[in-house]
Amino acid sequence: MKADIHPNYREVVFQDLSSDLVFKTRSTVQTKETIEFEGQEYPLVKVEVSSKSHPFYTGKHKIMDTGGRVDKFKKRYGK
């Protein structure tokens, strides 16, 4: 393997802005913000969606009834 081509992993805190979920993991992402987490200072990455706020994982996932929509359109605008 080539030397010095792999990114350096470090501990980073991710914060879900819509649900206030905060978790620590390792990442190569670069950020200028920091946060106090579990008594230590870590880089902070703010995300819009995580497993706590995504509709698929929360059970609020809606299945679209495309056949019903077409029938509704034909009923409304059909001859």
N, C-alpha and C positions, 0 to 999 in steps of 0.2 A: 504494500500500500504506500501511497505517496505521503510524505510527511507534511504536516501543517496545512492540510486541506480540509480537515474536518472542523465543524464549528464547535465552539466551547459552550457546553451546557452549564446553566446556572439555575439556582432556585428562583422562581418568579411567582408572584401572586396574581391570579386572575380574578377580576371582579365583574360579575354580571350586573349591568346597570339596571335591568328591568326587574330583577328579583333579589338583588343584594346578596347573591351567593358569592362567597369568597373562598378560594381554594389555592393551595400551594402545589406547584409541580415544577419540573425541570423543563427549561425551554431555551432556545437560542434567540428569541425575540429581543430586540433592543428597545428600551423605553427610557424616558427621562424622569418619569414620575416614580415615587416611592411610597410605601405604606408600612406602618407598624403592624406586624402580624406575629402572634405568639411570642411577643417580647423581643422580636428582632426586626430590623429594617430590611425590606425586600423591594426589588423593582416591581412596579404595578402595571398591569395591562388591563385596560377596560374593554369588555366585550359587550355586544348588544344581546346576544343569544347564547345560552348554555343549555345543558340538559335539564336544568330546573325551570327554564322559561320557554323552551321550544315546545310547540303544540304536540308534536309526535310523542315526546317523552312524558308530557304532563297528562296525556289522555284527553286533551281537548282537540284532538285532530279531527277535522271534518272531512267526510268522504262526499265528494260532489256526485250528485245523481245526474249524470249528463243525459241519460235517456229521458228522464223526467223533465229536464229543461227543454229539450227539443220538442217533446209533446206539448208542453205548456206554450211554447212559441207558436207551434202549428195551430193549437186551439185558439190562441189569441188573434193571430194574423192570417190563419188559413182561410180557404174559401168555404 
